[in-house]
Amino acid sequence: MITTLLKAFVIGFSIAAAVGPICMLCIRRTLVMGRRVGFVSGLGAATADAFYGAVASFGLTFVSRVFLRHAAPLHIGGGLFLLYLGVRTALANAEVRAPAAAAPGASGALGAYGSTLLLTLTNPMTIVMFAAIFAAIAPAGGLNYAAAALTVAGIFLGSATWWLILSVGVGAFRRFIGVRLMQWVNRLSGATIFGFGLADLAENV
């Protein structure tokens, strides 16, 4: 059981560590609003990873079929959302807020969490990735319910650990970020996120 949990932890950590729009969002939010917002943003992605991990580990083929059947419109929706976030990020205020001012209310934290959850869920090919991984590591008879539950927990913990490391590490540099440098961070982050959105649309339109 411990081996199952550790394997799932490594899977969750590795998938979360891949560079992508969620990573750019979390880095920028950490720099502007602090570690807490960056980490909460990452938890949205970790929740989506755990959901897709559950679909693969519990063998919920009917769920995966629904998502894969609507893969194109989901990608298009996610791509349009990335375009919006890219423009909004590039044009955002370059002020780095003090910790007290940066602390979001419940609605702000929920928005940070919800945006990354939505973006990660709009990539149904993650199911395919998880399914391929489980096909390689799962026993021939599949996972029993206990092992599947441990797998989902391990994926979430592995992903959440990556986002914690990232937010704490990036947060250590906040004190060195001035307005001018933050302007460039906004522009670079916005352009990168916008580029991911264009790539999503180009592959599915």
N, C-alpha and C positions, 0 to 999 in steps of 0.2 A: 504493500500500500504506500509506504514511504517512497519507494522507487517511482511509482506512478505519479505521485504528487511532485516529485523532483523533476521528472521528465516533462510534465505539464508546465511546471514553473519555467523551465528553460525555454520551452516552446513559446509561452506567453511573453517572456522577456525578449526573446529574439525577434518575434514578429513586431513588438512595440518599438524596438530599437531601430527598425528600418526608417530611413529618412523619407519624409513625405510631408504633405500639407499639415497634418496634425502636429508633427514635430515643430514646424515653423510657427504654428499658432501658439503652441505651449511656450516656446522660447520667447516669443514676442510678448505674450501676456505676462510671463514671469518678469521680464525686464520692466514692463510698464506698471503692472499692478501687484507684483510680488509673488513669492513662492506659493502662497495658498491658492491663488487663482490659477497659476500654472499647473499645480498639482490636481486641482479639481477638474480642470480641462482634460488632463490626462486620464482621470478616472472615467470620464465619459467614453473615451476610446477603450479603456480596459473593460468596461461593462459590455460594449459591443463585441469585443474579442471573446469575452466569456460566453456571450449569447451564441456566437457562431461556433465556439468550441462545444457548447451544449448540443447544438444541432448536429455536429459531426459525431461527438462521442456517444450520444444517446440514440444515434441512428434515426433522427427525425427527418426522414427523406421527404415527407410531404411538405415540410417547411422549406427545405432546401430547394425543392422543385418550384415552389411559389416564387422564391427570391430569384432563382436562376431564370425562370420564365419571364420575369420582369426586369432582368438585368439591365437591358438597354435604357428603359425609362428611368430606372434608379440611378444609373450612371449619369444620364443627362441632367436629372435633378440635382445630383451631387455636384456635377460640373458647373451648373449655373450658380449654385450656392457658393462654390469656391470663387467664381468670378466676382460675385458680390463681396465676399469677404476680402478678396485680394484688393479690390478698389477701396473698400472701406479702410483696410489696414494701411495702404499706401498714403491715404489722405488723412490719417488719424493725427490727433494732437501729439506732438513729440515730447510732451512733458512727462518726465518720470515722476510718478507720485510718491510722496512720503508714505511709509507703511500704514500710518493711521488713516490717511486719506485714500489709500489704495484698497483698504479692506472693503469688499463688496457686501451689500446686503444679501438677504436670502435669494431675492430675485436675480441679482447679478451673478451669484455663484451658480444658481440653477441654469441661467443662460449660458454660462461658460461650459458647464457640464453637458447641457443639452445640445449645444452646437457641435461638439466633437463626437458625441454619441450619434447624432444624426449623420454626420459626415462619414463616420466609420461604417454605419449600417447601410449606407448607399453604395457600398462596395461589396456586392454579393459574391464576387470572386474569392473573397476571403474564405467562404465556405469551402470552395474547391481546394484552397491551400490547406485548410485544416483537415479536410477529408483525406488528402494525399499524405499528410504527415501521419494521421492516425492509421492509415492503411499500412504504413511502414513500421509503426511501433506497436500497434495493438495486437493482442493475441488472435489466433485464427478464429476463435469463436466469438470475437468481439469483446467489449467491455461489459462487465456486469454493472448494476445500478450504482453500487458503492464506488467502484473504480471510476465510472463515468462522472459521478459527483465530485470525486477527488480531482479528476482531470480538469473539470470546469473551475474548481477552486484554485488549482495550481496555475491555470492560465491567467485567471484574474489577478492573483498575487504576483505572478511574474511580470505581467504588464504594468500593474500598479507600482511595482518596485522600480521599474525603468523610469516611469514618470516622476516618481519621488526623487530618484537620483538626478534626473535632468533638471527638475525645478529647483532643487537645492543647489546644484552646481551652477546653473545659470544665475540664480538669485544672488550668489556670492559676488557677481560682477556688477550688480545694480548700482553700487555706489560710484563706480567709475564711468557710468553712462551719463553724458551731458545731453543737452537739447540737440545740438548739432549731430552728434553721433546717433541719437535716437531717431532723428529724421531719416538717416541712411538705413537704420535698422527697419523702420517702417516701410521705406521704399523697397528695400531688398526683400523683406518678408512678403509684402504685398505683391511684388512682381513674381516671386516664386509661387505663391499660392494661386495667383491668376494663371500662371503657366500650367500648373497642375490641372486647373479647371479647363483650360483650352485643350490640353491633351485628352482629358476625359471626354470632352465633347467631340473632338476630332475622331476618336475611336468608335463613337456610338451614334453619330448623326449621319 
